[in-house]
Amino acid sequence: MWVQLRPMRSTPLSQTLNVFRSKRPLSASTNQWIGLQQWREAPLNHDRTWGPKGPEPPLTPATSPLNQHCNGFQRTPSSLSEWGTLVLSTSDPITKARLSHHAYTLWRENDLCLGVWEPPDRPARPPKPHLVSPKEVPDPKNSGLPLNAYMLHNLAHVELNAIDLAWDTIVRFSSFQEALGTGFFSDFAHVADDESRHYLWCSERLAELGFSYGDMPAHNLLWRECEKTSGCVAARLAVIPLVQEARGLDAGPRLVKKLVGFGDNRTSSIVAKIAEEEVQHVSVGVFWFVSVCAKMGCTPDVIFKDLLKEYNVELKGPFNHAARDEAGIPRDWYDESYTTKDRNGLSEVHERLACIISMEKQNSALGDYVH
C-alpha cells in the first residue's frame, strides 16, 4: 500500500520521495552516531537560564504558560501535535519557548498521545523584528547594536525559527505516524525543547546587554526553506537539519572567536554551548533522512544531492568538518572536492550509514525507543 504525502510539487523526484511502500514504522536503530542515543535518553533539561557558571534552572519556576497565553484555543491541548499547533500559533517568543518546554515535558512524562493536527500556514510572529530580505539586514556598523548584541540578536532569530521548524515538522507529518514511527516525532519534540532553551539564553543575555529581540530587522529565509519542503518529508530533512542547521556547526566556532576578541566571554560561552548542542540536532536529521531513504530503497547521498538541486538549495562553505563528522554527515554529501579523493579508506561515518541501510533493506524490525 502506498501512502501519499500530498506533495506541493509535481516533479518526478518529489513524487518518488513522497511515498512509503508500507505503513511499518521506520526502524530507529540505536547507537549509530556517538551521543545520539544518550541525548534521547537524557533526563528533562530544565536549565532555562544562564547563571554565573553556565546553564541552570530559573530561581523562580515560571507560571504555567497556558495561564499566560492560549491564542484562542478553547481547551488545553490533548496531544503532542495539538500542542505543536498552539506553539506555532503563539506570537510572543518567550511564551512560545515556555510552551515548547511544557509540551515536551508532558510528552516525556507520557501524558500525551501523538495525535493528528493541521499546522498554520505560517507561525505567528511578534510585531518586531521587521522581516526583510537577507540583503536588507543591516551590517553590524549600521545596526545600532554593538557587535556582541548584533551577533546575539541574529542567533536569537535563528533559534526562534528553529523552534517553529521542529514543531512544524511534527504537526505537518503527524498523519503519517504509522509510516514514520513514534521515534521520529519524539526526536523532533526534543529538538524543539532544546531550541526553546537556546532562545531563552539568547533573550536573557540580550536583556543583560540592554537590548531585546526585535531591536533590528531580521530575514525570513529559514521559514521560506520550510515552506518549500512542506510537502515532502525527505526534502524537509535534507534542507533543514542537513543544510540550514548544519550551517550553524560551521559558523559557531567563528562566532565564539569573534566574541572572545570583542571581550564578551559570557556571550561566547552561551554561543559555544549552543553550537555544541546543535551537533545532536543535525545528527537527528541524518538519522531520519537515511532511514526514510532506506525505507524507499533509495541511496541517501544521491537523493540528498538531487533534492538540493530540485529545491534550489545552495551548499556554502567553509565547512566545519570536525563537527559535521561528529554529527554524521559524510563529507562527500556536501564537499565536492572530497569526491575526487581516494575512497578506499571509508570513514566510520560511511560504515555506519552502510550498516543502517543494510539493516533497513533486510527489514530489520527494531521497535521505536520509548519516549
Number of C-alpha atoms within 10 A of each C-alpha: 8 10 14 16 20 13 18 14 14 10 10 8 13 22 17 15 22 19 22 22 13 14 15 15 20 28 26 22 19 16 11 18 20 14 14 20 16 11 14 20 11 9 9 14 15 16 17 24 19 22 14 7 8 12 17 14 13 13 9 6 9 9 9 12 17 17 7 9 16 18 13 9 12 7 8 11 17 15 19 27 30 24 26 31 24 28 28 26 22 23 17 14 23 16 19 26 27 21 25 29 25 16 26 25 19 16 20 16 11 11 13 19 14 20 15 18 19 15 23 14 11 14 19 18 18 12 10 12 17 15 17 14 11 12 8 11 17 15 12 14 10 10 15 13 18 15 17 20 27 21 18 26 27 18 22 25 22 22 23 21 22 25 28 28 25 24 28 28 24 28 24 22 22 24 17 18 20 14 20 24 20 22 21 24 23 22 21 22 27 25 26 29 26 26 29 28 26 30 29 22 23 28 23 17 21 20 12 11 14 10 18 19 24 17 16 20 20 22 19 15 15 17 17 11 19 22 15 16 24 20 22 23 23 24 26 22 24 24 26 23 24 27 19 20 19 26 20 23 24 20 15 21 18 13 21 21 14 15 22 16 11 13 12 15 14 16 24 23 17 20 22 17 16 23 22 16 16 24 23 22 25 28 25 24 28 23 24 22 23 25 25 25 20 21 23 18 14 16 13 21 16 10 20 22 15 14 21 16 11 13 14 12 15 12 18 11 11 10 18 17 15 11 21 21 18 17 27 26 23 21 18 15 17 21 16 10 9 13 12 9 9 8 10 6 7 10 12 13 18 16 12 15 21 14 13 21 22 13 17 24 12 9 14 13 14 14 14 17 16 11 15
